[in-house]
């Protein structure tokens, strides 16, 4: 475990998983992934952008959440690489594209960055990525197929547990998680 990761764990007390996705590419799969991760690890261990409280400076909040995270999941769907803005420019080429900003920050920090390939999506080739994102092409990816979601998610959960080590098995953290889940309102 790296020094930065140990410091985060000591400061925040539990591991956190950051989910990054393009809203116009695979929002349904990203939401489904979030739901399964919540059941598996507890909602207090996840960051998903729809959980940003109203009125909060979202840039600061994103940076805070990223600094507290140990794992970053980059959900890559079939249109992720070539998604265009209203002027026809590729979003990833925009330095203000939040998907790009978040991935770039994660790649330069001491956390695991895992590409999650939705269905038939591929890891982008290094040559197709902006310079800050080129290291993403060399990260070991995990496939998440909608037709085999439960099976693929089980494999992902096993790999996350292995990557995070015994941090997820801390009985105090599990007890806190169960308490928080009982306190959650039922909708």
N, C-alpha and C positions, 0 to 999 in steps of 0.2 A: 504494500500500500504506500503510495507516494506521500510526501510530507504535507502537501496541500490538502490531500484527501483526509489525512489524519486530523489536521487542524479543523476542517469542515465538520468531521464527525464529532470531534470534541466540542466544537462550538454549537452545533445544531442538534446533536444527540441522536440523529437517525439519518439513514440514507434517503436520498430523494432521486426520483426519475423524472426527467424533463422530456416531454413529448413535443416534437417539432413537426409540423406538417404544413402543406400548402392548402389553404382553404378551397381553392378551385380545382384541386386534384383528387384527393382522397379523404374528404372530411368524414364520410361515413365509416370508413375503415379505421381512421384515427380515433373517432369517438368510440367505436366498438373495442378498440385496443385499450383505450382509457378505462372503459367499464370493466373489462377483464382484469386489468392491472389493479384497479381499486379493490376488486373482490379478492385478488391474490395477495396484495401487499398493503392495502389500506389507503384511503384517500389522502391522509396526511403525508404520504411518501411520494405523491405525484404532483407534477405541475402540468397543466393543460390550459391553454390561453383563455378558454371561455370561463375559467375560474377567477379571472382578474376582477377584483371588486370594482363596482361603479365609482367613478370619480378619482380613481387612483392614477398617478402618473405611470402609464403602462411601460414606458421605456425603463424607468427606474425599477419598477416591479419585475420586469423580465430579467434585468441584470441581477437583481437580488436573488431571484429564483434560480438563475443559472449558477450563481456563486455558491448556492446551497446544494447543488446537485452533484451526484456521483456518477450518474449514467445519463446520457443524452441519446434519445431515440429519434433519428431522422427518418420520418415516414416518407418514402419515395414511391409515388404512384406512376402510372404510365405516361402522364403529361407533365410530370414534375420538372424535368430538364428544359422543356421547350415552351412552357406556359408563357403567354404574351400579355402585355398590358394593352390599354386602349389605343395606343399609338403603334402597336405592332412590334414593340421592342421586347426582347426576352427579359422576363422579370429577374432572373439570376444575374443579369448584367447590370442591374440597377444597384448601386452601392447602398441604397436605402431600403432594399427589399428585406423584410423582416426574416424570411426564411434564410436568406444569405447571411444576414447580420448574426442571427442566433447560432447557425452552424459554424461560422467563422470564429465566434467567441468560444464555442465549445471545443473546437479543434486546437485552440491556443491555450486551453486550460488543462488541468490535470484530471480529466475525467474520461471515462470510456464513451466513445462516440460510435453508436451502432446504427448502420443503415438498415432500415426495415423496408424490404422490397415488397410492394403490394402486387399480388397476382403475378403478371408476367413482366413487371418492371425490372430493369437491369441497373446495376451500379453504373453511374455515369463514367465515361472515359475521362481520364485526367485532362486530355486535350480540350474537352467540351466544357470544362469548369473554369470559373474565374480563379485567379491565382490563389486567393485566400481559401478556396474550397478544394483545391487539388488533392490535399491529403485524404479527403473523403473517399476518393477512388481506391485507396489502398486499405480501407477498413473492411474487416470481415463483416459481411452482411448476413441478415437472417430474412428468409422469405416468409411472408404472411399471406397465404391464399385465402380468399373469402370462402371458397368452396370447401376448404379444409381448415377453417379458422381454429376450431377447438384443438385440433391436433398440432397445428403450427404454433398456437399460443402456448400450449403445454411445453413445447420444446424451447420457446423463447423464455418462459418463466424459469425453466431449469437453468438455462444459460445465464439469466440475470442473477439467480441465486448463487451460481458458481462465481460469476464476476464480482459480486458484492461480498462474497465470503460469508462469514458468520455474522455479519452486521444485521442481516435480516432475521436471524434466529435469536436475537437478544430477547430473553423472556420479558424484560421490563418494557421494551418497545412494543412487543406483541400485546402485552397487557394494556398499555396506553392506547394502542390501535383499537382493541376490542372495546375499550371504554368510549372512545370517540365515535365508533360505529353505532353503539347503543344510543348515544346522545343525538345522533342525526335524525332530523325529522323524516317521517315517512310521507311520501307524496302519492 
